[in-house]
Amino acid sequence: MSLARPPRGGQVHESAVERLDDAQGEQSRLREAADDARGTPSEETAAAELREAEHRVTGQEAWLTWIERGF
């Protein structure tokens, strides 16, 4: 079984770029929400949501790197 990378500029690459952009947008939105929630009862929930968003961005970055560079 071959694990060849999808071609750069192809549909898989475009999808990876879009998913990374979406994840970064969500991360930015949740960062603002976490800042706004500081000192409130929802601070912990907002911080947890932000951490999850950061993990999604990291995963999307890794996927895109693999597609583009193979590592």
NUDO-142173 format. One record per residue: x, y, z of N, C-alpha, C, CB in turn; residue in three letters; chain. Coordinates in nm, 4 decimals. Glycine has a CB too. Layout:
! residues N
<site n_c1="X" n_c2="Y" n_c3="Z" ca_c1="X" ca_c2="Y" ca_c3="Z" c_c1="X" c_c2="Y" c_c3="Z" cb_c1="X" cb_c2="Y" cb_c3="Z" aa="ala" ch="A"/>
...
***
This chain:
! residues 71
<site n_c1="0.0841" n_c2="-0.1175" n_c3="0.0000" ca_c1="0.0000" ca_c2="0.0000" ca_c3="0.0000" c_c1="0.0887" c_c2="0.1238" c_c3="0.0000" cb_c1="-0.0957" cb_c2="-0.0002" cb_c3="0.1214" aa="met" ch="A"/>
<site n_c1="0.0593" n_c2="0.2152" n_c3="-0.0864" ca_c1="0.1350" ca_c2="0.3391" ca_c3="-0.0991" c_c1="0.0653" c_c2="0.4522" c_c3="-0.0237" cb_c1="0.1530" cb_c2="0.3765" cb_c3="-0.2473" aa="ser" ch="A"/>
<site n_c1="0.1450" n_c2="0.5329" n_c3="0.0431" ca_c1="0.0916" ca_c2="0.6496" ca_c3="0.1145" c_c1="0.1361" c_c2="0.7777" c_c3="0.0445" cb_c1="0.1380" cb_c2="0.6500" cb_c3="0.2631" aa="leu" ch="A"/>
<site n_c1="0.1183" n_c2="0.7810" n_c3="-0.0848" ca_c1="0.1594" ca_c2="0.8973" ca_c3="-0.1638" c_c1="0.0811" c_c2="1.0200" c_c3="-0.1209" cb_c1="0.1396" cb_c2="0.8713" cb_c3="-0.3143" aa="ala" ch="A"/>
<site n_c1="0.1496" n_c2="1.1317" n_c3="-0.1214" ca_c1="0.0852" ca_c2="1.2580" ca_c3="-0.0858" c_c1="-0.0051" c_c2="1.3041" c_c3="-0.1981" cb_c1="0.1896" cb_c2="1.3656" cb_c3="-0.0541" aa="arg" ch="A"/>
<site n_c1="-0.1179" n_c2="1.3683" n_c3="-0.1622" ca_c1="-0.2042" ca_c2="1.4275" ca_c3="-0.2647" c_c1="-0.1300" c_c2="1.5420" c_c3="-0.3332" cb_c1="-0.3383" cb_c2="1.4779" cb_c3="-0.2027" aa="pro" ch="A"/>
<site n_c1="-0.1609" n_c2="1.5698" n_c3="-0.4573" ca_c1="-0.0906" ca_c2="1.6777" ca_c3="-0.5282" c_c1="-0.1234" c_c2="1.8142" c_c3="-0.4690" cb_c1="-0.1264" cb_c2="1.6759" cb_c3="-0.6770" aa="pro" ch="A"/>
<site n_c1="-0.0207" n_c2="1.8979" n_c3="-0.4622" ca_c1="-0.0402" ca_c2="2.0351" ca_c3="-0.4148" c_c1="-0.1262" c_c2="2.1097" c_c3="-0.5163" cb_c1="0.0970" cb_c2="2.1081" cb_c3="-0.3932" aa="arg" ch="A"/>
<site n_c1="-0.2236" n_c2="2.1833" n_c3="-0.4658" ca_c1="-0.3135" ca_c2="2.2559" ca_c3="-0.5526" c_c1="-0.4350" c_c2="2.1757" c_c3="-0.5917" cb_c1="-0.2417" cb_c2="2.2997" cb_c3="-0.6742" aa="gly" ch="A"/>
<site n_c1="-0.4361" n_c2="2.0479" n_c3="-0.5559" ca_c1="-0.5506" ca_c2="1.9635" ca_c3="-0.5855" c_c1="-0.6615" c_c2="1.9840" c_c3="-0.4837" cb_c1="-0.5091" cb_c2="1.8174" cb_c3="-0.5891" aa="gly" ch="A"/>
<site n_c1="-0.7653" n_c2="1.9054" n_c3="-0.4994" ca_c1="-0.8834" ca_c2="1.9191" ca_c3="-0.4142" c_c1="-0.8505" c_c2="1.8922" c_c3="-0.2673" cb_c1="-0.9933" cb_c2="1.8240" cb_c3="-0.4612" aa="gln" ch="A"/>
<site n_c1="-0.7690" n_c2="1.7923" n_c3="-0.2399" ca_c1="-0.7343" ca_c2="1.7613" ca_c3="-0.1009" c_c1="-0.6538" c_c2="1.8761" c_c3="-0.0398" cb_c1="-0.6540" cb_c2="1.6288" cb_c3="-0.0927" aa="val" ch="A"/>
<site n_c1="-0.5613" n_c2="1.9309" n_c3="-0.1166" ca_c1="-0.4809" ca_c2="2.0437" ca_c3="-0.0679" c_c1="-0.5693" c_c2="2.1651" c_c3="-0.0406" cb_c1="-0.3710" cb_c2="2.0801" cb_c3="-0.1700" aa="his" ch="A"/>
<site n_c1="-0.6581" n_c2="2.1954" n_c3="-0.1333" ca_c1="-0.7483" ca_c2="2.3095" ca_c3="-0.1152" c_c1="-0.8354" c_c2="2.2906" c_c3="0.0081" cb_c1="-0.8364" cb_c2="2.3291" cb_c3="-0.2394" aa="glu" ch="A"/>
<site n_c1="-0.8844" n_c2="2.1699" n_c3="0.0281" ca_c1="-0.9665" ca_c2="2.1400" ca_c3="0.1439" c_c1="-0.8869" c_c2="2.1588" c_c3="0.2732" cb_c1="-1.0209" cb_c2="1.9973" cb_c3="0.1349" aa="ser" ch="A"/>
<site n_c1="-0.7621" n_c2="2.1145" n_c3="0.2735" ca_c1="-0.6772" ca_c2="2.1288" ca_c3="0.3919" c_c1="-0.6529" c_c2="2.2759" c_c3="0.4247" cb_c1="-0.5433" cb_c2="2.0567" cb_c3="0.3707" aa="ala" ch="A"/>
<site n_c1="-0.6306" n_c2="2.3569" n_c3="0.3219" ca_c1="-0.6099" ca_c2="2.5007" ca_c3="0.3428" c_c1="-0.7371" c_c2="2.5643" c_c3="0.3991" cb_c1="-0.5688" cb_c2="2.5703" cb_c3="0.2100" aa="val" ch="A"/>
<site n_c1="-0.8515" n_c2="2.5289" n_c3="0.3436" ca_c1="-0.9784" ca_c2="2.5842" ca_c3="0.3913" c_c1="-1.0062" c_c2="2.5416" c_c3="0.5351" cb_c1="-1.0938" cb_c2="2.5399" cb_c3="0.3003" aa="glu" ch="A"/>
<site n_c1="-0.9798" n_c2="2.4153" n_c3="0.5665" ca_c1="-1.0047" ca_c2="2.3672" ca_c3="0.7026" c_c1="-0.9120" c_c2="2.4345" c_c3="0.8021" cb_c1="-0.9877" cb_c2="2.2153" cb_c3="0.7098" aa="arg" ch="A"/>
<site n_c1="-0.7883" n_c2="2.4610" n_c3="0.7622" ca_c1="-0.6968" ca_c2="2.5336" ca_c3="0.8505" c_c1="-0.7460" c_c2="2.6762" c_c3="0.8707" cb_c1="-0.5533" cb_c2="2.5338" cb_c3="0.7928" aa="leu" ch="A"/>
<site n_c1="-0.7870" n_c2="2.7422" n_c3="0.7644" ca_c1="-0.8402" ca_c2="2.8783" ca_c3="0.7768" c_c1="-0.9608" c_c2="2.8819" c_c3="0.8697" cb_c1="-0.8786" cb_c2="2.9336" cb_c3="0.6389" aa="asp" ch="A"/>
<site n_c1="-1.0512" n_c2="2.7847" n_c3="0.8542" ca_c1="-1.1695" ca_c2="2.7778" ca_c3="0.9402" c_c1="-1.1301" c_c2="2.7561" c_c3="1.0859" cb_c1="-1.2630" cb_c2="2.6655" cb_c3="0.8937" aa="asp" ch="A"/>
<site n_c1="-1.0355" n_c2="2.6655" n_c3="1.1088" ca_c1="-0.9907" ca_c2="2.6370" ca_c3="1.2454" c_c1="-0.9251" c_c2="2.7596" c_c3="1.3077" cb_c1="-0.8926" cb_c2="2.5186" cb_c3="1.2464" aa="ala" ch="A"/>
<site n_c1="-0.8468" n_c2="2.8331" n_c3="1.2306" ca_c1="-0.7827" ca_c2="2.9541" ca_c3="1.2819" c_c1="-0.8851" c_c2="3.0626" c_c3="1.3127" cb_c1="-0.6801" cb_c2="3.0062" cb_c3="1.1817" aa="gln" ch="A"/>
<site n_c1="-0.9870" n_c2="3.0742" n_c3="1.2291" ca_c1="-1.0939" ca_c2="3.1707" ca_c3="1.2552" c_c1="-1.1684" c_c2="3.1380" c_c3="1.3831" cb_c1="-1.1912" cb_c2="3.1748" cb_c3="1.1387" aa="gly" ch="A"/>
<site n_c1="-1.1979" n_c2="3.0099" n_c3="1.4025" ca_c1="-1.2660" ca_c2="2.9662" ca_c3="1.5245" c_c1="-1.1772" c_c2="2.9904" c_c3="1.6463" cb_c1="-1.3044" cb_c2="2.8168" cb_c3="1.5149" aa="glu" ch="A"/>
<site n_c1="-1.0491" n_c2="2.9633" n_c3="1.6325" ca_c1="-0.9551" ca_c2="2.9868" ca_c3="1.7417" c_c1="-0.9529" c_c2="3.1349" c_c3="1.7796" cb_c1="-0.8139" cb_c2="2.9395" cb_c3="1.7024" aa="gln" ch="A"/>
<site n_c1="-0.9507" n_c2="3.2206" n_c3="1.6819" ca_c1="-0.9501" ca_c2="3.3642" ca_c3="1.7073" c_c1="-1.0771" c_c2="3.4072" c_c3="1.7798" cb_c1="-0.9353" cb_c2="3.4417" cb_c3="1.5760" aa="ser" ch="A"/>
<site n_c1="-1.1910" n_c2="3.3560" n_c3="1.7330" ca_c1="-1.3185" ca_c2="3.3889" ca_c3="1.7961" c_c1="-1.3210" c_c2="3.3408" c_c3="1.9406" cb_c1="-1.4350" cb_c2="3.3272" cb_c3="1.7176" aa="arg" ch="A"/>
<site n_c1="-1.2728" n_c2="3.2189" n_c3="1.9636" ca_c1="-1.2736" ca_c2="3.1632" ca_c3="2.0988" c_c1="-1.1701" c_c2="3.2311" c_c3="2.1884" cb_c1="-1.2474" cb_c2="3.0130" cb_c3="2.0940" aa="leu" ch="A"/>
<site n_c1="-1.0612" n_c2="3.2809" n_c3="2.1301" ca_c1="-0.9626" ca_c2="3.3557" ca_c3="2.2099" c_c1="-1.0266" c_c2="3.4838" c_c3="2.2640" cb_c1="-0.8359" cb_c2="3.3897" cb_c3="2.1246" aa="arg" ch="A"/>
<site n_c1="-1.1021" n_c2="3.5530" n_c3="2.1788" ca_c1="-1.1717" ca_c2="3.6737" ca_c3="2.2233" c_c1="-1.2760" c_c2="3.6405" c_c3="2.3298" cb_c1="-1.2386" cb_c2="3.7441" cb_c3="2.1041" aa="glu" ch="A"/>
<site n_c1="-1.3479" n_c2="3.5301" n_c3="2.3102" ca_c1="-1.4487" ca_c2="3.4885" ca_c3="2.4081" c_c1="-1.3831" c_c2="3.4532" c_c3="2.5411" cb_c1="-1.5294" cb_c2="3.3684" cb_c3="2.3551" aa="ala" ch="A"/>
<site n_c1="-1.2674" n_c2="3.3878" n_c3="2.5372" ca_c1="-1.1964" ca_c2="3.3538" ca_c3="2.6597" c_c1="-1.1475" c_c2="3.4794" c_c3="2.7307" cb_c1="-1.0788" cb_c2="3.2611" cb_c3="2.6293" aa="ala" ch="A"/>
<site n_c1="-1.0995" n_c2="3.5759" n_c3="2.6548" ca_c1="-1.0569" ca_c2="3.7034" ca_c3="2.7146" c_c1="-1.1752" c_c2="3.7729" c_c3="2.7811" cb_c1="-0.9939" cb_c2="3.7960" cb_c3="2.6075" aa="asp" ch="A"/>
<site n_c1="-1.2893" n_c2="3.7722" n_c3="2.7129" ca_c1="-1.4091" ca_c2="3.8354" ca_c3="2.7681" c_c1="-1.4604" c_c2="3.7634" c_c3="2.8916" cb_c1="-1.5180" cb_c2="3.8406" cb_c3="2.6636" aa="asp" ch="A"/>
<site n_c1="-1.4350" n_c2="3.6346" n_c3="2.9025" ca_c1="-1.4876" ca_c2="3.5549" ca_c3="3.0137" c_c1="-1.3983" c_c2="3.5573" c_c3="3.1378" cb_c1="-1.5064" cb_c2="3.4123" cb_c3="2.9689" aa="ala" ch="A"/>
<site n_c1="-1.2828" n_c2="3.6188" n_c3="3.1282" ca_c1="-1.1928" ca_c2="3.6221" ca_c3="3.2449" c_c1="-1.2621" c_c2="3.6851" c_c3="3.3649" cb_c1="-1.0636" cb_c2="3.7000" cb_c3="3.2119" aa="arg" ch="A"/>
<site n_c1="-1.2487" n_c2="3.6150" n_c3="3.4772" ca_c1="-1.3068" ca_c2="3.6644" ca_c3="3.6008" c_c1="-1.4553" c_c2="3.6366" c_c3="3.6148" cb_c1="-1.2836" cb_c2="3.8096" cb_c3="3.6114" aa="gly" ch="A"/>
<site n_c1="-1.5115" n_c2="3.5594" n_c3="3.5218" ca_c1="-1.6539" ca_c2="3.5268" ca_c3="3.5276" c_c1="-1.6692" c_c2="3.3766" c_c3="3.5532" cb_c1="-1.7267" cb_c2="3.5688" cb_c3="3.3952" aa="thr" ch="A"/>
<site n_c1="-1.7897" n_c2="3.3336" n_c3="3.5871" ca_c1="-1.8113" ca_c2="3.1902" ca_c3="3.6091" c_c1="-1.7861" c_c2="3.1041" c_c3="3.4842" cb_c1="-1.9526" cb_c2="3.1679" cb_c3="3.6571" aa="pro" ch="A"/>
<site n_c1="-1.7909" n_c2="3.1614" n_c3="3.3671" ca_c1="-1.7700" ca_c2="3.0837" ca_c3="3.2438" c_c1="-1.6238" c_c2="3.0826" c_c3="3.1980" cb_c1="-1.8571" cb_c2="3.1396" cb_c3="3.1323" aa="ser" ch="A"/>
<site n_c1="-1.5339" n_c2="3.1338" n_c3="3.2802" ca_c1="-1.3929" ca_c2="3.1408" ca_c3="3.2418" c_c1="-1.3340" c_c2="3.0030" c_c3="3.2118" cb_c1="-1.3127" cb_c2="3.2077" cb_c3="3.3519" aa="glu" ch="A"/>
<site n_c1="-1.3596" n_c2="2.9050" n_c3="3.2954" ca_c1="-1.3029" ca_c2="2.7710" ca_c3="3.2744" c_c1="-1.3542" c_c2="2.7073" c_c3="3.1460" cb_c1="-1.3354" cb_c2="2.6807" cb_c3="3.3932" aa="glu" ch="A"/>
<site n_c1="-1.4825" n_c2="2.7208" n_c3="3.1206" ca_c1="-1.5412" ca_c2="2.6641" ca_c3="2.9989" c_c1="-1.4817" c_c2="2.7300" c_c3="2.8753" cb_c1="-1.6942" cb_c2="2.6809" cb_c3="2.9995" aa="thr" ch="A"/>
<site n_c1="-1.4699" n_c2="2.8606" n_c3="2.8786" ca_c1="-1.4140" ca_c2="2.9330" ca_c3="2.7648" c_c1="-1.2685" c_c2="2.8944" c_c3="2.7422" cb_c1="-1.4258" cb_c2="3.0842" cb_c3="2.7863" aa="ala" ch="A"/>
<site n_c1="-1.1927" n_c2="2.8764" n_c3="2.8498" ca_c1="-1.0524" ca_c2="2.8362" ca_c3="2.8367" c_c1="-1.0416" c_c2="2.6958" c_c3="2.7786" cb_c1="-0.9814" cb_c2="2.8425" cb_c3="2.9731" aa="ala" ch="A"/>
<site n_c1="-1.1295" n_c2="2.6059" n_c3="2.8192" ca_c1="-1.1286" ca_c2="2.4687" ca_c3="2.7673" c_c1="-1.1631" c_c2="2.4681" c_c3="2.6186" cb_c1="-1.2283" cb_c2="2.3799" cb_c3="2.8457" aa="ala" ch="A"/>
<site n_c1="-1.2609" n_c2="2.5478" n_c3="2.5793" ca_c1="-1.2975" ca_c2="2.5563" ca_c3="2.4374" c_c1="-1.1819" c_c2="2.6119" c_c3="2.3550" cb_c1="-1.4227" cb_c2="2.6443" cb_c3="2.4189" aa="glu" ch="A"/>
<site n_c1="-1.1104" n_c2="2.7083" n_c3="2.4104" ca_c1="-0.9952" ca_c2="2.7647" ca_c3="2.3404" c_c1="-0.8856" c_c2="2.6598" c_c3="2.3247" cb_c1="-0.9410" cb_c2="2.8875" cb_c3="2.4156" aa="leu" ch="A"/>
<site n_c1="-0.8588" n_c2="2.5816" n_c3="2.4290" ca_c1="-0.7577" ca_c2="2.4758" ca_c3="2.4180" c_c1="-0.7955" c_c2="2.3750" c_c3="2.3098" cb_c1="-0.7401" cb_c2="2.4040" cb_c3="2.5530" aa="arg" ch="A"/>
<site n_c1="-0.9219" n_c2="2.3376" n_c3="2.3031" ca_c1="-0.9669" ca_c2="2.2452" ca_c3="2.1991" c_c1="-0.9453" c_c2="2.3053" c_c3="2.0603" cb_c1="-1.1154" cb_c2="2.2097" cb_c3="2.2192" aa="glu" ch="A"/>
<site n_c1="-0.9747" n_c2="2.4334" n_c3="2.0459" ca_c1="-0.9546" ca_c2="2.5009" ca_c3="1.9174" c_c1="-0.8066" c_c2="2.5036" c_c3="1.8809" cb_c1="-1.0109" cb_c2="2.6444" cb_c3="1.9220" aa="ala" ch="A"/>
<site n_c1="-0.7209" n_c2="2.5254" n_c3="1.9797" ca_c1="-0.5768" ca_c2="2.5259" ca_c3="1.9544" c_c1="-0.5301" c_c2="2.3892" c_c3="1.9062" cb_c1="-0.4998" cb_c2="2.5666" cb_c3="2.0810" aa="glu" ch="A"/>
<site n_c1="-0.5852" n_c2="2.2819" n_c3="1.9632" ca_c1="-0.5505" ca_c2="2.1464" ca_c3="1.9192" c_c1="-0.5975" c_c2="2.1217" c_c3="1.7760" cb_c1="-0.6120" cb_c2="2.0418" cb_c3="2.0137" aa="his" ch="A"/>
<site n_c1="-0.7159" n_c2="2.1733" n_c3="1.7419" ca_c1="-0.7655" ca_c2="2.1570" ca_c3="1.6046" c_c1="-0.6740" c_c2="2.2292" c_c3="1.5061" cb_c1="-0.9102" cb_c2="2.2103" cb_c3="1.5920" aa="arg" ch="A"/>
<site n_c1="-0.6309" n_c2="2.3504" n_c3="1.5403" ca_c1="-0.5400" ca_c2="2.4245" ca_c3="1.4527" c_c1="-0.4097" c_c2="2.3473" c_c3="1.4360" cb_c1="-0.5122" cb_c2="2.5660" cb_c3="1.5093" aa="val" ch="A"/>
<site n_c1="-0.3556" n_c2="2.2961" n_c3="1.5445" ca_c1="-0.2314" ca_c2="2.2197" ca_c3="1.5376" c_c1="-0.2470" c_c2="2.0979" c_c3="1.4465" cb_c1="-0.1880" cb_c2="2.1755" cb_c3="1.6780" aa="thr" ch="A"/>
<site n_c1="-0.3589" n_c2="2.0291" n_c3="1.4587" ca_c1="-0.3842" ca_c2="1.9135" ca_c3="1.3737" c_c1="-0.3973" c_c2="1.9509" c_c3="1.2272" cb_c1="-0.5087" cb_c2="1.8428" cb_c3="1.4190" aa="gly" ch="A"/>
<site n_c1="-0.4678" n_c2="2.0588" n_c3="1.1998" ca_c1="-0.4843" ca_c2="2.1038" ca_c3="1.0611" c_c1="-0.3512" c_c2="2.1501" c_c3="1.0026" cb_c1="-0.5877" cb_c2="2.2176" cb_c3="1.0533" aa="gln" ch="A"/>
<site n_c1="-0.2684" n_c2="2.2152" n_c3="1.0849" ca_c1="-0.1362" ca_c2="2.2575" ca_c3="1.0377" c_c1="-0.0512" c_c2="2.1362" c_c3="1.0030" cb_c1="-0.0650" cb_c2="2.3438" cb_c3="1.1440" aa="glu" ch="A"/>
<site n_c1="-0.0574" n_c2="2.0337" n_c3="1.0877" ca_c1="0.0207" ca_c2="1.9121" ca_c3="1.0631" c_c1="-0.0247" c_c2="1.8435" c_c3="0.9349" cb_c1="0.0087" cb_c2="1.8152" cb_c3="1.1819" aa="ala" ch="A"/>
<site n_c1="-0.1541" n_c2="1.8360" n_c3="0.9129" ca_c1="-0.2074" ca_c2="1.7732" ca_c3="0.7919" c_c1="-0.1620" c_c2="1.8499" c_c3="0.6674" cb_c1="-0.3618" cb_c2="1.7666" cb_c3="0.7977" aa="trp" ch="A"/>
<site n_c1="-0.1732" n_c2="1.9816" n_c3="0.6724" ca_c1="-0.1327" ca_c2="2.0615" ca_c3="0.5579" c_c1="0.0171" c_c2="2.0490" c_c3="0.5327" cb_c1="-0.1706" cb_c2="2.2077" cb_c3="0.5792" aa="leu" ch="A"/>
<site n_c1="0.0967" n_c2="2.0461" n_c3="0.6379" ca_c1="0.2419" ca_c2="2.0278" ca_c3="0.6226" c_c1="0.2715" c_c2="1.8949" c_c3="0.5566" cb_c1="0.3131" cb_c2="2.0361" cb_c3="0.7590" aa="thr" ch="A"/>
<site n_c1="0.2017" n_c2="1.7897" n_c3="0.5983" ca_c1="0.2239" ca_c2="1.6585" ca_c3="0.5380" c_c1="0.1894" c_c2="1.6611" c_c3="0.3893" cb_c1="0.1406" cb_c2="1.5511" cb_c3="0.6101" aa="trp" ch="A"/>
<site n_c1="0.0785" n_c2="1.7257" n_c3="0.3571" ca_c1="0.0384" ca_c2="1.7327" ca_c3="0.2162" c_c1="0.1434" c_c2="1.8082" c_c3="0.1343" cb_c1="-0.0998" cb_c2="1.8013" cb_c3="0.2024" aa="ile" ch="A"/>
<site n_c1="0.1908" n_c2="1.9192" n_c3="0.1896" ca_c1="0.2833" ca_c2="2.0044" ca_c3="0.1134" c_c1="0.4266" c_c2="1.9530" c_c3="0.1118" cb_c1="0.2819" cb_c2="2.1433" cb_c3="0.1698" aa="glu" ch="A"/>
<site n_c1="0.4703" n_c2="1.8944" n_c3="0.2241" ca_c1="0.6120" ca_c2="1.8604" ca_c3="0.2344" c_c1="0.6396" c_c2="1.7131" c_c3="0.2592" cb_c1="0.6736" cb_c2="1.9396" cb_c3="0.3429" aa="arg" ch="A"/>
<site n_c1="0.5386" n_c2="1.6421" n_c3="0.3066" ca_c1="0.5584" ca_c2="1.5008" ca_c3="0.3347" c_c1="0.6183" c_c2="1.4721" c_c3="0.4697" cb_c1="0.6438" cb_c2="1.4418" cb_c3="0.2317" aa="gly" ch="A"/>
<site n_c1="0.6203" n_c2="1.5713" n_c3="0.5596" ca_c1="0.6681" ca_c2="1.5473" ca_c3="0.6970" c_c1="0.5983" c_c2="1.6386" c_c3="0.7919" cb_c1="0.8194" cb_c2="1.5666" cb_c3="0.7081" aa="phe" ch="A"/>
***
